C-alpha cells in the first residue's frame, strides 16, 4: 500500500526498521519522574524549563538550614516543583474551589499525581504572606504552614536569580538581602534561614547543574520502591492535567487506548504497547507552553501562529528526554506530526524514517482530534473522520496503521467497558 512516489531505500522499507523491539518501560520512583516532568508547568508559566527544580533546590537548602526532618523536606520538594502548576489548568475540575485561583488548581494537580494532602495544602498556601497580604486566603503568621513559607521564600529568590541579563548581578543582589527585608513575606525565622542558605557556595554551584532534577530527586525519601506502575500512573495524571490545560477532558486516555490497540494489531508486544500508551498520555504536554490565544483561537491559525503551535512536539520531547527511561518515548512524541511524504514536522522525516510507534500515535491522535469540537469547527462524525484518515493514507499517515483503525476502535471501546 506504499505510494510509489515515496519509495525509500531497502534499508528503510521494513516497517519495524525505526522501532526498537526491546523498548520497555523502566521502573522509577515518583520523585525521579515528577522533577523533570515539572518543566511542563514551567512552560505554562512562561518560565524557563527547570524553574520549579531550581525553586526546590533553594527551598531544600532553607529546609536544611532549619533542620527539617525528611518527611518535611519531602513536602517542601514536591510543593516547590508544583507550586505554580495550577497555571496550566484552564478548565478547573468541579471539586476545585474557583476562589482558590491557580494555587487551588495546583493542589488538584498534586492530588492527581498521588501526592498527600499535606503537600496539597502547602501548595495552596505557597503564595500566602506572613503579614497577611498574600493569596488566596489572606492567612497570616503561624496560620501558614512552615513548608509553604519556605517555598514562597525560595520562589522569591529564584525570581531574582534567574535574571537573564546578569546572573552575577542577581547573585550579588541576593547576597545583600537582610532578613528584615523579607520577614514581612515569610517571617523572621524563614527569612534568616533563607539569607543563610543564599550565602552557601553549594547552593549556587548546584543551581545550574544539568543533573539538578536527578540529584534532588535522589535525596527524597518516602516514595517507596521504583516501579513501572509509577510511570504509567504519573503519565496518566499528567495527561489529565494536559487535558485540563487545553479544555478537552479525557483526550489523552482516548489517544493512549487507541494507540495501544493499533499497536496490538501491528504485532507489537505487550510490554512495548505499554510504552506506547505512556507516550499517548504525554503526547501533548508541550502544548502547555503554547499561548492560550493560539490554542483557543476561534478561527484558523495564521502562518505565524501555526509555526508557534508546531513547537509543541519539540517542547514535549525535550522534557521527556530529560526524564529517566523515556529516551525512546521522547523520540516518538517528537515525531508524531511527521508524515510519510516528508512534509511533516519538526524534521520532515519520510516513510519508515518515522518510528513505527510515532506513526501509530499519529493516527490515534488525528482520529480523536477530528472527533472533537474545535474553536473554529464542530467535531467530525466517526465516518467523516475515518474517511479523512483513509484519504490521507500513504501521504499523511501510515496506510497499514490506518487499515487497523476500525477494529482497534472497537477493541478500545470494549476494553474501556
C-alpha positions as CSV (number, residue, x, y, z in Angstrom):
1,X,0.0,0.0,0.0
2,X,3.0,2.3,-0.1
3,X,2.8,5.1,-2.6
4,X,5.5,4.6,-5.2
5,X,6.3,8.3,-5.2
6,X,7.6,7.9,-1.6
7,X,9.7,4.7,-2.1
8,X,12.7,4.6,0.2
9,X,16.0,2.5,0.1
10,X,15.6,-1.1,1.1
11,X,17.2,-0.5,4.5
12,X,14.2,1.7,5.4
13,X,11.4,-0.4,3.9
14,X,11.0,-2.7,6.9
15,X,8.0,-1.4,8.9
16,X,9.9,-2.2,12.1
17,X,13.1,-0.5,11.0
18,X,12.6,2.5,13.2
19,X,11.2,0.7,16.1
20,X,13.4,-0.9,18.7
21,X,11.7,-4.1,19.7
22,X,13.5,-4.1,23.0
23,X,11.7,-0.9,24.2
24,X,10.1,-1.3,27.6
25,X,9.1,1.0,30.4
26,X,11.7,1.3,33.1
27,X,10.8,1.2,36.8
28,X,11.1,4.6,38.5
29,X,10.3,6.4,41.7
30,X,7.8,9.3,41.6
31,X,10.4,11.9,42.5
32,X,12.6,10.9,39.6
33,X,9.7,11.4,37.2
34,X,7.9,14.4,38.6
35,X,11.1,16.5,39.0
36,X,12.0,16.6,35.2
37,X,8.4,16.5,34.1
38,X,7.6,19.6,36.2
39,X,9.2,21.6,33.4
40,X,5.9,21.3,31.5
41,X,4.4,23.6,34.2
42,X,7.3,26.0,33.9
43,X,6.4,26.3,30.2
44,X,2.8,27.1,31.2
45,X,4.0,29.8,33.5
46,X,6.3,31.2,30.7
47,X,9.3,30.3,32.8
48,X,12.5,28.7,31.6
49,X,12.5,24.9,31.9
50,X,13.8,23.8,35.3
51,X,12.4,26.8,37.1
52,X,10.5,24.6,39.6
53,X,13.5,22.4,40.2
54,X,15.6,25.5,41.0
55,X,12.9,26.6,43.4
56,X,13.1,23.2,45.0
57,X,16.9,23.5,45.2
58,X,16.8,26.7,47.2
59,X,13.8,25.6,49.3
60,X,15.6,22.4,50.3
61,X,18.7,24.4,51.3
62,X,16.5,26.6,53.5
63,X,14.9,23.4,55.0
64,X,18.3,22.0,55.8
65,X,19.3,25.2,57.5
66,X,16.1,25.0,59.6
67,X,16.9,21.3,60.4
68,X,13.6,20.0,59.0
69,X,13.0,16.2,59.1
70,X,12.9,14.0,56.0
71,X,9.1,14.0,55.8
72,X,9.0,17.8,56.0
73,X,11.7,18.0,53.3
74,X,9.7,15.8,51.0
75,X,6.7,18.1,51.4
76,X,9.0,21.1,50.5
77,X,10.4,19.3,47.5
78,X,7.1,18.4,45.9
79,X,5.4,21.7,46.8
80,X,8.3,23.6,45.3
81,X,8.1,21.7,42.0
82,X,4.3,22.2,41.7
83,X,3.7,25.5,43.5
84,X,2.6,27.2,40.2
85,X,1.4,24.1,38.3
86,X,-2.1,25.3,38.6
87,X,-1.3,28.0,36.0
88,X,-1.6,25.2,33.4
89,X,-5.2,24.3,34.3
90,X,-7.6,26.2,32.1
91,X,-10.7,24.2,33.0
92,X,-11.0,23.8,36.7
93,X,-12.4,20.5,37.9
94,X,-15.7,20.8,39.8
95,X,-14.1,19.8,43.1
96,X,-11.6,22.7,43.0
97,X,-12.7,25.9,44.7
98,X,-12.8,28.6,42.0
99,X,-11.9,31.2,44.6
100,X,-8.6,29.5,45.2
101,X,-7.1,30.5,41.9
102,X,-4.1,28.7,40.5
103,X,-2.9,27.7,44.0
104,X,-6.0,25.6,44.5
105,X,-5.6,24.2,41.0
106,X,-2.0,23.3,41.9
107,X,-3.3,21.3,44.8
108,X,-5.5,19.4,42.4
109,X,-2.5,18.7,40.2
110,X,-0.7,17.3,43.3
111,X,-3.7,15.2,44.2
112,X,-3.9,13.8,40.7
113,X,-0.2,12.9,40.9
114,X,-1.0,10.9,44.1
115,X,0.7,13.2,46.5
116,X,-0.6,13.6,50.0
117,X,-2.9,16.2,51.5
118,X,-0.1,17.9,53.3
119,X,1.7,18.6,50.0
120,X,-1.6,19.8,48.5
121,X,-2.2,22.2,51.4
122,X,1.4,23.5,51.2
123,X,0.8,24.4,47.5
124,X,-2.5,26.1,48.4
125,X,-0.7,28.3,50.9
126,X,2.5,28.8,49.0
127,X,1.5,32.4,48.0
128,X,0.3,33.5,51.4
129,X,2.4,36.0,53.3
130,X,3.4,36.3,56.9
131,X,1.9,39.8,57.0
132,X,-1.5,38.6,55.7
133,X,-1.2,40.3,52.3
134,X,-0.9,37.1,50.3
135,X,-3.4,35.0,48.4
136,X,-5.8,33.2,48.0
137,X,-7.0,33.2,51.6
138,X,-5.1,36.1,53.2
139,X,-3.9,34.0,56.1
140,X,-1.0,35.3,58.3
141,X,1.7,34.4,60.7
142,X,1.7,30.9,62.2
143,X,-1.5,30.0,60.4
144,X,0.6,29.4,57.3
145,X,2.5,26.1,57.1
146,X,6.2,26.4,57.6
147,X,6.8,24.5,54.4
148,X,4.7,27.0,52.4
149,X,6.7,29.9,53.8
150,X,9.9,28.1,52.7
151,X,8.5,27.6,49.2
152,X,7.5,31.3,49.0
153,X,11.0,32.4,50.0
154,X,12.6,30.1,47.5
155,X,10.3,31.3,44.7
156,X,11.2,34.9,45.6
157,X,14.9,34.1,45.4
158,X,14.7,32.3,42.1
159,X,12.7,35.0,40.5
160,X,15.7,37.3,41.1
161,X,18.4,34.6,40.5
162,X,17.0,33.8,37.0
163,X,17.7,37.3,35.8
164,X,18.9,36.6,32.2
165,X,20.7,39.9,31.8
166,X,23.2,39.4,34.6
167,X,23.2,36.2,36.8
168,X,26.2,37.5,38.7
169,X,24.5,40.8,39.4
170,X,21.4,38.9,40.6
171,X,23.5,36.8,42.9
172,X,25.2,39.9,44.3
173,X,21.8,41.5,44.9
174,X,20.5,38.4,46.8
175,X,23.6,38.3,48.9
176,X,22.9,41.9,50.1
177,X,19.5,41.0,51.3
178,X,18.9,41.3,55.1
179,X,16.4,39.1,56.8
180,X,14.3,42.1,57.8
181,X,13.8,42.8,54.1
182,X,11.8,39.6,53.5
183,X,10.5,39.0,57.0
184,X,7.1,40.6,56.2
185,X,6.7,38.0,53.5
186,X,7.9,34.8,55.2
187,X,8.5,35.6,58.9
188,X,11.8,36.2,60.7
189,X,12.7,32.5,61.2
190,X,12.4,31.6,57.5
191,X,13.9,35.0,56.4
192,X,17.1,34.3,58.4
193,X,17.3,30.7,57.2
194,X,16.9,31.9,53.6
195,X,19.6,34.5,53.8
196,X,21.9,32.0,55.4
197,X,21.2,29.4,52.7
198,X,21.9,32.0,49.9
199,X,25.4,32.5,51.3
200,X,26.2,28.9,50.9
201,X,28.6,28.1,47.9
202,X,27.0,24.7,47.3
203,X,23.6,26.3,46.8
204,X,25.0,28.4,43.9
205,X,27.2,25.8,42.4
206,X,24.3,23.4,42.1
207,X,21.7,25.9,40.9
208,X,22.5,25.5,37.2
209,X,23.7,21.8,37.2
210,X,22.2,20.0,34.3
211,X,21.6,17.0,36.6
212,X,19.9,19.0,39.3
213,X,16.5,17.3,39.0
214,X,18.0,13.9,39.3
215,X,20.2,15.0,42.2
216,X,17.3,16.5,44.2
217,X,15.0,13.5,43.4
218,X,17.7,11.1,44.7
219,X,17.6,12.7,48.1
220,X,13.8,12.3,48.6
221,X,12.6,9.7,51.0
222,X,9.1,8.2,51.5
223,X,8.4,7.5,47.8
224,X,8.5,3.7,48.1
225,X,10.1,1.4,45.5
226,X,10.7,2.1,41.9
227,X,8.0,0.6,39.6
228,X,6.6,0.6,36.1
229,X,3.2,1.3,37.6
230,X,4.6,4.6,38.9
231,X,5.5,5.6,35.3
232,X,2.0,4.7,34.0
233,X,0.2,6.4,36.9
234,X,2.1,9.6,36.6
235,X,1.9,9.7,32.9
236,X,-1.9,9.3,33.2
237,X,-2.1,12.1,35.7
238,X,-0.1,14.5,33.5
239,X,-2.3,13.5,30.6
240,X,-5.3,14.6,32.6
241,X,-3.6,17.9,33.5
242,X,-2.8,18.5,29.9
243,X,-6.4,17.8,29.0
244,X,-7.5,20.4,31.6
245,X,-4.9,22.8,30.0
246,X,-6.4,22.5,26.6
247,X,-10.1,22.0,27.8
248,X,-10.6,18.6,26.3
249,X,-11.4,16.1,29.1
250,X,-10.3,12.5,28.5
251,X,-8.4,13.1,25.3
252,X,-5.1,11.7,26.5
253,X,-6.7,8.5,27.7
254,X,-8.6,8.0,24.4
255,X,-5.4,8.6,22.4
256,X,-3.4,6.2,24.6
257,X,-6.1,3.5,24.5
258,X,-6.5,3.6,20.7
259,X,-2.7,3.7,20.1
260,X,-2.2,0.6,22.3
261,X,-4.9,-1.3,20.3
262,X,-3.4,-0.2,17.0
263,X,0.0,-1.4,18.2
264,X,-1.5,-4.7,19.2
265,X,-2.8,-5.2,15.7
266,X,0.6,-4.2,14.3
267,X,2.1,-7.2,16.1
268,X,3.9,-5.2,18.9
269,X,4.5,-7.0,22.2
270,X,2.5,-6.1,25.3
271,X,5.5,-4.6,27.2
272,X,6.1,-2.3,24.2
273,X,2.4,-1.4,23.9
274,X,2.6,-0.1,27.5
275,X,5.3,2.2,26.5
276,X,3.2,3.5,23.6
277,X,0.4,4.0,26.0
278,X,2.6,6.2,28.2
279,X,3.6,8.2,25.0
280,X,-0.1,8.7,24.2
281,X,-0.7,10.1,27.6
282,X,2.2,12.5,27.4
283,X,1.8,13.3,23.7
284,X,0.7,16.9,24.1
285,X,2.4,18.1,27.3
286,X,4.3,20.6,25.1
287,X,1.0,22.4,24.4
288,X,1.2,23.8,28.0
289,X,3.9,26.1,26.5
290,X,1.7,27.3,23.7
291,X,-0.1,30.7,24.4
292,X,-3.8,30.3,25.1
293,X,-4.7,32.9,22.5
294,X,-3.4,30.3,20.0
295,X,-4.9,27.1,21.4
296,X,-8.2,28.7,22.0
297,X,-8.4,30.9,18.8
298,X,-11.9,30.6,17.3
299,X,-10.7,30.8,13.7
300,X,-8.0,29.3,11.5
301,X,-4.4,29.9,12.8
302,X,-2.2,32.4,10.9
303,X,1.1,31.1,9.5
304,X,3.0,32.7,12.4
305,X,0.6,31.1,14.9
306,X,0.8,27.7,13.2
307,X,4.6,27.9,13.4
308,X,4.4,28.5,17.2
309,X,1.9,25.6,17.5
310,X,4.4,23.4,15.7
311,X,6.9,23.9,18.5
312,X,4.9,21.7,20.9
313,X,6.3,18.3,19.9
314,X,9.8,19.6,20.4
315,X,9.0,21.1,23.7
316,X,7.5,17.8,24.9
317,X,10.5,15.8,23.6
318,X,13.0,18.0,25.5
319,X,11.1,17.4,28.7
320,X,10.8,13.7,28.2
321,X,14.4,13.1,27.1
322,X,15.5,14.6,30.5
323,X,13.2,12.0,32.2
324,X,14.7,8.7,33.2
325,X,13.8,5.8,30.9
326,X,12.0,8.0,28.3
327,X,14.6,8.4,25.6
328,X,12.6,6.4,23.0
329,X,9.3,7.8,24.1
330,X,10.7,11.3,23.6
331,X,11.6,10.4,20.0
332,X,8.1,9.0,19.4
333,X,6.4,12.2,20.8
334,X,8.8,14.4,18.8
335,X,7.8,12.6,15.6
336,X,4.1,12.2,15.9
337,X,3.4,15.1,13.5
338,X,5.8,13.7,10.8
339,X,4.3,12.5,7.6
340,X,5.3,9.6,5.3
341,X,5.5,12.0,2.4
342,X,8.2,14.1,4.2
343,X,6.0,17.2,4.7
344,X,5.5,16.9,8.4
345,X,7.3,18.5,11.3
346,X,9.7,19.1,13.0
347,X,12.3,17.2,11.0
348,X,10.4,16.4,7.8
349,X,11.2,12.7,8.2
350,X,10.0,10.4,5.4
351,X,8.3,7.0,5.3
352,X,9.9,4.5,7.7
353,X,12.4,7.0,8.9
354,X,9.5,7.8,11.2
355,X,9.4,5.3,14.2
356,X,6.5,2.9,14.0
357,X,5.3,4.0,17.4
358,X,5.1,7.6,16.2
359,X,3.2,6.5,13.1
360,X,0.7,4.7,15.3
361,X,0.4,7.7,17.7
362,X,-0.2,10.0,14.7
363,X,-3.3,8.0,13.6
364,X,-4.7,7.8,17.1
365,X,-4.1,11.5,17.8
366,X,-5.5,12.6,14.5
367,X,-8.6,10.5,14.8
368,X,-9.6,11.9,18.2
369,X,-8.6,15.4,17.1
370,X,-11.1,15.1,14.2
371,X,-13.8,13.7,16.6
372,X,-13.5,16.7,18.9
373,X,-15.0,20.2,18.7
374,X,-12.5,22.9,17.9
375,X,-12.9,26.7,18.3
376,X,-13.1,27.0,14.5
377,X,-15.2,23.9,13.7
378,X,-17.6,21.3,15.1
379,X,-16.5,17.7,15.6
380,X,-16.5,15.3,12.6
381,X,-18.5,12.1,12.8
382,X,-16.8,8.8,13.1
383,X,-17.5,8.1,9.4
384,X,-16.1,11.5,8.4
385,X,-13.0,11.1,10.5
386,X,-12.3,7.7,9.1
387,X,-12.8,8.9,5.5
388,X,-10.3,11.8,6.2
389,X,-7.7,9.4,7.5
390,X,-8.2,6.9,4.7
391,X,-7.8,9.7,2.1
392,X,-4.5,10.7,3.8
393,X,-3.1,7.2,3.8
394,X,0.5,7.0,2.4
395,X,0.9,10.7,2.4
396,X,-0.3,12.0,5.8
397,X,-0.5,8.7,7.6
398,X,0.9,5.1,7.5
399,X,-1.6,3.2,5.4
400,X,-1.1,0.0,7.2
401,X,-1.9,1.6,10.5
402,X,-5.0,3.3,9.1
403,X,-6.2,-0.1,7.9
404,X,-6.3,-1.2,11.6
405,X,-8.4,1.8,12.8
406,X,-11.9,0.3,12.7
407,X,-11.1,-2.9,14.6
408,X,-8.8,-1.0,17.0
409,X,-11.6,1.4,17.9
410,X,-13.9,-1.4,18.6
411,X,-11.4,-3.1,20.8
412,X,-10.6,0.1,22.7
413,X,-14.3,0.7,23.4
414,X,-14.7,-2.9,24.6
415,X,-11.6,-2.6,26.9
416,X,-13.0,0.6,28.4
417,X,-16.1,-1.3,29.4
